[in-house]
Amino acid sequence: MSKHGRILVAMSGGVDSSVAAVMLHEQGYEVIGLTMKTWDYASSGGSSKETGCCSLDSINDARALAVGYGFPHYILDIRNEFGDFVIDNFVDEYLAGRTPNPCVLCNTHIKWEALLKRADKLDCEFIATGHYANIRLQDNGRYVISKGKDTNKDQSYVLWGVSQKNLARTKFPLGSFSKPEIRQMALDMGQIELAGKSESYEICFVPDNDYRSFLRHKVEDLDERVGPGNFVLSNGAVVGKHQGYPFYTIGQRKGLGVALGHPMFVMRIDPETNTVVLGTADELERKQAWVRNLNLIKYETISEPLEAITKIRYKDTGTQSTILQMNEHMKVDFHHNVSGIAPGQSAVFYEGDDLLGGGFLM
């Protein structure tokens, strides 16, 4: 019998999840490694060699590490579930004029559910991932996610959707370490190639981070269905032509092909009229936002105004704000103007380092 029980570890083949698995193994857990196959590069319109967490090389790297340390490793094919939910939603959101957040959806609805379902079959009490975040049980009986030690790598932003039921069985072994420390651990393990693996900041199923080509690949008649439309100013004046509203995002400045003598940004997208509204940097700023599809973590409800830091994108440093739950929505009043509030992206609320919860911007 193991010292701490049996734990299923999500292993992508990268340095983070690999070190997490070895760390738990050395702590005395009975580790079982699991690599999830979520997509095929070719089906996403890619023509070059497969890269990233779902490539054959990555799967083989994860399996080789598990074999080397003497614990089992399995591959779980969830391409159908992933494609039906995450990829279909990704396409639908752009066609609705919004900017999707696929990593949040994947964590919330696919990866955690798939991991726990397999954990039950393998009689594992816990699951673990290589996310840079922390988790604890607080006095009110709720599980709270907090920021990882490494502020440059903190991944709490993409975890706001995980349910309390699922958090109760989750461990984040890397939360109290920095990325350089994890790379050093890999070197200390003799895993020189693993330690030097580069990081991917792309959406896993979008080759070369070119979401426009991906949309065209998934929706074959997209250009015919949408076609060119008008760039307009907030006063309705037409200032140019665009390629089709799904190919633009709120806050975008580059690649517009419109020269007005000063920088212009995408301010609003109207899919009904295939219109993209442009504005100045000042016009892009807002002091209020509304958030839907809430999942609260630290508290069950936020029925009184609460001071919080709100992040509206992954690399956002956050803005001081006052949040108040209004039935199924959250009203966010920013203390300073924020720029580029994009419907479909996540708004995530923090109290200090603790994750209060989050939802999707309206």
Disulfide bonds with the S-S distance in Angstrom:
none
